[in-house]
Amino acid sequence: MGSSLLATDGYKFSMAEAGWPLRRETFYYSHRKGGQQVVPLELESYVRALLPTPTEEDYVYLARNSYEMGAGFKAAIQRQDRLVIRALPKGARFYPREPVFTLTGPSALVSWLEPLLLQLNFRIQVATQALADREALAKALARVSCEEEKRIALETLDAVGVKPVPITVDTEGYHARVVAVVRELVEAVGDSSRIFEVGLRAATCLEQHELALQACKEAGVTRTSNVLGAKKLGMIPVGTMGHEHVQRYGSDEAAFRAIRERRPERSSYLLDTYDTLTSGLPTAFRLIHESPNAGDSIRFDSGDKKKQYVHAVSRAKEEGIKPVLILEDGLDAQATREFEALRSQYGWEPSKQFYGYGGFIVARTMASPYTRDRVAAVYKLAKTGHVPTMKFGNELAEGKQSIPGVPVVFRRRSGTGPIGLIGQEGEPVPEGYELLSGATPEVAAAIPPAGAEEPRVVYTPATQKLVDELREQHFPKAKAAAHPA
């Protein structure tokens, strides 16, 4: 049957219209932290079961809500036979930053899947703890948010051969916690219309997120990134741009112009794909100067947001422009109050400052500790057309940097060295290693387990070469500073 076409974030539709929906692209799924973890299911069939089944009614709803989709998007969504999935086998162990799977196919299709695929982290965490500590598992799963979350947990335990544990569904408790959190946010901001919800990627399943949206609506918040949830609950779907859009174009200016010039709606410029203060912000301001009354916004996401905010507001006042400011990522009630105090201090109009909340609303209110943030699950664009790409996120050091190309995992089977190598598809298998991506469960099971030494995962020379080339392309001054003449 597949998923509803609307079961994704709104910005997936706007980016498809401002990008190249039929272009062949590669995304990968990974956890940035959490130690050794296990793949609990056969990933290719899992991913294919999530693929959308579009209807004409879906497209009518999208068009009514500022997301009218063109022929390219509609064709891309139908070309599901062109999707190539390369995954670690069921039962395989993986480490932080290793690509658990890659998806290659039409841009709009592989991008569309992101929110649903990120919910896979819940299954992985349940399976990993089930095999390591049944007592801790029972405690963590004693109370869950909804029936679907319970079903997923039990299904996962069965998949890894662990007996079920008692699980109580506490829908009312979850609803009450979300309402309380959202009301506190509304109180901090003073106006519920300046708040929107972006937590679909932080949820464990669609049912849980719908419960969170019902609570948001009860507390007065009526905008959400979840398009299907918006339709079901009579809310307003929102979202303009993610990091993949900027990576796709290779520069902030090209990406910002595409979102503004290929869609008739107001634009929101995401600042931090490469560097907020030296690239994203000055580029956004140049475009805003060209159309100062368009109502466009700038969005702060990673890094020192207070420093970025003060710099942006001060510069905007000097230049005589008034962009809408959007703050997201990692915000809680206290941080909101601090940004509201800054807004008041700098005399910025309330109607020009908005807040988006995801995990703080959806995940921190869960009874279970198995949240996306706990393992930092990500799904990132790695190659667009023939061009490798990566997100830097205000930092040259490793951390939030993504992996370029078509990454694969090599697992050490003999000798010494890093337990894992992140290489590139088609790269020769290094001596002493086994290609784990795309391998069978039997191959994975035959690889000796890691010893007691600290497991390390590093790039192969081929992957490191791509990283170095992209770093030099986007940060030439940093290379010059590191290697003075």
Secondary structure, 3 states (H helix, E strand, C coil): CCEECCCCEHHHHHHHHCCCCCCEEEEEEEECCCCCEECCCCHHHHHHHHCEECCHHHHHHHHHCCCCCCHHHHHHHHCHHHCEEEECCCCCEECCCCCCEEEEEEHHHHHHCHHHHHCHHHHHHHHHHHHHCHHHHHHHCCEECCHHHHHHHHHHHHHCCCCCCCCEECHHHHHHHHHHHHHHHHHHHCCHHHEEECCHHHCCCHHHHHHHHHHHHHCCCCEECEHHHHHHHCCEECCCCCHHHHHHHCCHHHHHHHHHHCCCCCCEEECCCCCHHHHHHHHHHHHHHHCCCCCCEEEECCCCHHHHHHHHHHHHHHHCCCCEEEECCCCCHHHHHHHHHHHHHCCCCHHHEEEEECHHHHCCCCCCCCCHHHHCEEEEEEEECCEECCCCCCCCCCCCCCCCCCEEEEEECCCCCCCEEEEECCCCCCCCEEECCCCCHHHHHHCCCCCCCCCCEEECHHHHHHHHHHHHHHCHHHHHHHCCC
